[in-house]
Structures are given as C-alpha cells and as structure tokens.
Amino acid sequence: MLELKDLKASIGEKSIIKGLNLHIKSGEVHAIMGPNGSGKSTLANVLSGKNGYEISGSLKFEGQNLNEIPIDERAKKGIFLAFQYPIEIPGVNTSNFLKTSLNTIRKSKGEKNLDTIALLKLIKEKASELNINEKFLSRQLNVGFSGGEKKKNEILQMKLLEPKLAILDETDSGLDIDALRIVADGVNSYKSKKNSFLIITHYQRLLDYIKPDFVHVLSDGKIVKTGNSNLAQELEKTGYKNFN
Amino acid sequence: MSDKIIDTNKEYKYGFTTDIESFKAPKGLTEDTIKFISKEKKEPKWLLDWRLKAYKRLKSLKEPNWQKPKYPKIDYQDLYYYSAPKSVKDKPNSLDEVDPKLLETYKKLGIPLDEQKRLSGVAVDAVFDSVSVATTFKGELTKKGIIFCSISEAIQKHPDLVKKYLGSVIPLTDHYFATLNSAVFTDGSFVYIPPNVRCPMELSTYFRINASQTGQFERTLIIADKGSYVSYLEGCTAPMRDENQLHAANVELVALDDAEIKYSTVQNWYPGDEEGKGGIYNFVTKRGACRGKNSKISWTQVETGSAITWKYPSCILQGDNSVGEFYSIAITNNHQKADTGTKMIHLGKNTKSKIISKGISAGKADNTYRGLVDINKKATNSRNYTQCDSLLMGNKCGAHTVPYIKNKNSSSIIEHEATTSKINEEQLFYCNQRGLDQEEAISLIVNGFCKEVLQQLPMEFAVEAQKLVSISLEGSVG
C-alpha cells in the first residue's frame, strides 16, 4: 500500500528525514517510535503532502508516485492524518465541516452524495460509538475542545472518511486512560484487512491497546531498528539512548 | 501552495454593458444641470430650491481628505449627472411596457422582474443609472398601506412625507459628498411603513450603473412609523470599465417609537482589474435616526466590490432605550481599498449599540475600520460593545483599526475588542487533509470568520452572500 524508498525531507538547509525506507502492506499496523526531534511528525506531514518541505526519494501509494500530488488529492486517495494538534477553525460548525469533508471524499470515491439527514444520522452513529456527546457536533470546530475531545474528533473523522491508510500522529498524547481506551477501541473497530495504520508515538502505552505488526525506531531521520511489538516494550524499559 | 495567479475579474459576472440608448443631462456640475434634473423629474419648486441651496453650500465646501485611501482628483465638470434609458423617459405604467432590454439586463443579473419569475417574498425596485425602471409587488404592499416606490414617484405622490423627512437625518449642509448628493440626486427608493404594520416581505432595491462617465447619485429614504417593522436590502453592480465611476449615495432611515428597520447591503460594484485600473468609487452617506423610544436600526453590510469603499452607516440613538447595530464584512482584494465603519451617537437614556466588523484583506489591498462611539451626557446607562476582527491573506495587504470612543457620563459602559490575524497555513492544511481543495478551504475558513455577520442577512440573500465572499477571494492565496 505504502512504499517509501530512500525518502529525504528538508526545510531550507535543515535536513530532517535522511533516507527512510518503509513498506506497509494492506491490513498491517506499523508503529513508529522515536525521541523528540527524530522526524516523526515530519514523516506524517510529508506523507500527507504538507507544503514547505524539499522532498527526494520515492514515495509511492498503491503503486502511484505521490510526489507531485497535492494534499487534498492524497486525502481523496485514502490517506488520512489524525493530527497531533487538531486545528481550531472559529465560526465553522463541527457537523458542517464533517458533512462537507465526508461528501467531498465520498464523491471522489464515486459514492453518491448523502443528503443532510443521512449525513447527520451517520455522523451521530459514529459519534456515539466513540462516546462523543451530540452537543459537541454543533460547536465550532475544535474551538474550546479539551485535548481528549480534539483527539476523539480526529478518530471520528477517520471512521467517517474510511481511509485506506490512517496515520495517527501522537494521538495518545494528552489523553487520560479512559479517553485512550476509547480512541484505541475506535481504531481497533476500524482495523481490517483492507486498511493499514501508521501509528506515531513516544510511548508504548497506546501499543498495549493497539497491537502493531511492526515497530520501527526512528532516530535522526532514519529507521534504525525494526521489530515486532516486543520492541516497544523493550524501548519502554531502556529508552532511546541506545539509538542516539 | 499553488503559485497560480487567478484573474479575479473573470469571476465578476456582472461586468457586461447593456446597449441601450440613453438620454443625458449636459456634462458638468452647474445650476443648469440641477434645473435640468429637477425639470426632468417634474419636481415641485420647493425641491428645486432645496437642491440649489445645497449646490450653493457645496461651493463653500472642500472635498475631505482625511481618509486612508487616496484617489486622483475627480473632475466634477467632466461627469454626467443624469442618464436615463430613453425608453423610460415616459415612465412605463406596467411591466409590459418596460423595455425588454432592461428586463433582460435584470434577468442576467439574477433579478427577474416579470410577474411569473419574481423572487418570492421579495419586492424589488430596480434603479438603472439615474432612474427607477420598475417596482414589483406594489399592489400587495399597498393593501397594507405600505408605500414602496422610487423616490421620484414619492416626490409626486407623497410630497408631504418626503418634505417632512428628506434631509432630516442627513442635513443639506452635512459634508461634501452628502451635499453634492442633495444637489444632484436622481433616484433611489422610498419606503413608508404605517403604524403597527409589519412589512410582510423583504423590500429590496437593485442598483445598476450602465452608462459611462456618469455618476450615480442615489437617494433613499425609509420611514418606519410607530410600532412598525421593515427589512430592506440593496444590491449593486456595474460594468467593467477602465475609468473610475462615482457612486455617491445618501440613505436616510427614520424609526419612530417602537419601530425597527433592518437595512442590509450586498455591495458588489465593479472592483477594478487586478492592476487596480477602473472600478467604482463608492462614497456613501448612510445614517439612521432612532427617533422614537424603543426603536431599533440595524445595518448589515457585505462590501466586496468597488475600487474604494468609503462609508460609515450610522445610528443616532435619540429615543430612550433605542438600539443601534452595525454588522459589517468588508473584503478587499487586488488593489481595492476600504475605509468603513460606523458612528453610534448615543443621545437617549439606556441606549444600546453593537458593532461587529470583519475586515478581510488580500492581494495588495488595504482595509480600514474607522468608527465612532459617542455617548453623550444625558445618555445615562448606555452601552456599547464593539468587536473588530481583521484577517490578512498574504504579505502585501494591510488592515487598520481606528476607533474613536467618547463617553461623557459615568453610568455608561463601552467595550472594545479587536483582533488581527493572518489566514492560517495550518487551518488550510487541516482542511486540505480532509479533502477540501484550496478554494473550498479558504471559503470555509473565511465564511467561518464572517459568520456572525452573515447570520444577520435575510435568508434569501445569505447563501448568495456566502458565495460572493468566496468568489471575492478566489486566487488570493498563492
């Protein structure tokens, strides 16, 4: 599904990702762990097509080179990023945003446009699975949301948009245990043979709830070690110092 | 982000010219021109005298120059002050007699005037250059005693009302452009709502400039008698031309005891091209008097067009407990400039005013909010709340906030909040990541920014206004 070969990314003179290789197949869950500044969030941004990076190397999604493809087109192809810091958009009603986004993505998949009633029904259904209060849908997008609410809103969007590849950028940070469990349940319920996950995290604790097939250690812009879920537990004990 | 530069004018859908024979006053601002206009409109002597008094006063006034946007000197002797389609010279009695070319023009503008296709729930007065060409739904309104017609017609048919209120809010001697308007005004709308009548539909005037080298001097007068209510909306467009054209309007509103006037503007005059060539100078005086107790005047404006917009729709809160509101969206792109805001003059006790201003600046444009809140000594227990938000797109545009605040008693409270922000790359990224393209994302963010104001518009126009907000900014982030 996703294949990165010798991927490099820099901002101006500063190189951040320095030759990264990664292959994610359908149905796989990959975790990327690493210390601050190792390039984890940059990787998430680069995969989703954020502007401002110089990119080289090969970045292929379902066999297609992504390099020249803009952010919204990648989203339409099925790449979803759950943001580490979801953005506040004042004056924009949350359910309106969800409706707009959902119909845009549905249209690109050739699915029929849903009317407002059908959309709302779908949104409410998914929201209740995540223990999200309906009132929250009529608030302004992410404005005044608690950390947990913001993250749940990201997972809600993931479940609605049904991406092929979901990138979770430190979705666990700032969550209490209950919220963490709800978010993890949300991910697990969406997981299938047809879609894949790239989970970016500092800590092992999310991986107690979402079992990864592969764990990669990212250090200084490169993957320095790959293992199974045991690697995460090992890291929790020893820290990243061995990889610096 | 894409580097494409979009020609915003390709989106100015209203830039066409109607090829129609027109009948004009000789060029130039003279006593003869004024007499010509007055004669054409078969005006009574008192009105001609009134105009000439204004003209005399005008000669002693200087054009103001304290505003932020500067403009080349206007040669007032090189303008036409009156231009009417020849076919309207003998005012048609019904729509069947209106020149098909004019009907076609309004149809193209999305304002169908013919009986079958009229906007339901909206009565329209259509003003073409210097004359009103048609007013719809007159019959139904008349049944309720509501007068909705062109000001020219009102001068003929309701002279007492016109004489009583014309110039009572904007005096003859007010300032340069207002006085110019009083001397040479041509047409506009007249509304009178009798006591305790709630106007059952939106009243609306559509202003169209067509003739070149012609100034448009609109005059509108709205009177809401005791206990009445009216919602009024004006829209404006003009052809694309290299020259700058002047639109200097005077709009007067009078609300008596317990009456309410809601006045909305969707201004989409031709803004000039991307180099700043051409476009309308929109120099307008709008003022409402809350003359009676518990009266209310609410201004809502969406200003997206014009090369220069220079206007301060104001409220004089004379009656005790009266309320003034001003909701504004001013969007400037390319080389457009806006210096706009409001004046809230608190005279009566317990008067309240609210100002919500959203300025959006893109390209090389400049956007100024300028406002006055003046709470007088006798206006005890009065309140004002002001919120001015500016949004900048790109690095070459400007936003300015110039509030003047005067409070002359100790029991009143004034609050002022102001923010300036840049359109946020992170917000765009977020929207793009959810599948929205650049234009859709900008439209969503900007409409969110403007929401408090857009909500104030009558429903029939809110959707149009939202689209206009998006179109005005297309290609502005590059």
Contacts between the chains, C-beta under 8 A, distances in Angstrom:
chain1	res1	chain2	res2	distance
A	48	B	433	5.4
A	49	B	432	7.8
A	50	B	429	5.6
A	51	B	1	5.3
A	51	B	425	7.5
A	51	B	429	7.6
A	70	B	2	7.6
A	70	B	432	7.2
A	70	B	437	7.8
A	71	B	429	6.6
A	71	B	432	3.7
A	71	B	433	5.8
A	72	B	432	4.6
A	72	B	433	7.7
A	72	B	435	5.5
A	72	B	436	6.0
A	72	B	437	4.8
A	72	B	438	7.7
A	72	B	441	8.0
A	75	B	432	7.0
A	75	B	433	5.4
A	75	B	434	6.2
A	75	B	435	4.4
A	76	B	435	5.4
A	80	B	433	7.6
A	81	B	433	5.3
A	83	B	430	6.7
A	83	B	433	7.8
A	86	B	430	7.3
A	87	B	424	7.4
A	87	B	426	5.0
A	87	B	427	5.3
A	87	B	429	7.6
A	87	B	430	4.1
A	88	B	427	8.0
A	89	B	427	5.6
A	89	B	430	7.3
A	89	B	431	7.6
A	89	B	444	7.4
A	89	B	445	6.1
A	89	B	448	5.6
A	90	B	448	5.8
A	90	B	449	6.9
A	91	B	447	7.2
A	91	B	448	3.0
A	91	B	449	5.6
A	91	B	450	7.2
A	91	B	451	3.8
A	91	B	452	7.4
A	92	B	444	6.0
A	92	B	445	7.2
A	92	B	447	7.6
A	92	B	448	3.8
A	92	B	451	7.8
A	97	B	434	7.5
A	97	B	444	7.3
A	100	B	436	6.8
A	100	B	440	7.6
A	100	B	444	6.9
A	101	B	434	3.9
A	101	B	435	5.5
A	101	B	436	6.7
A	104	B	434	7.6
A	104	B	435	4.1
A	104	B	436	6.0
A	104	B	440	7.5
A	105	B	434	7.7
A	105	B	435	4.5
A	108	B	435	6.8
A	140	B	448	7.5
A	141	B	448	7.9
A	157	B	434	6.7
A	161	B	434	7.3
A	161	B	435	7.4
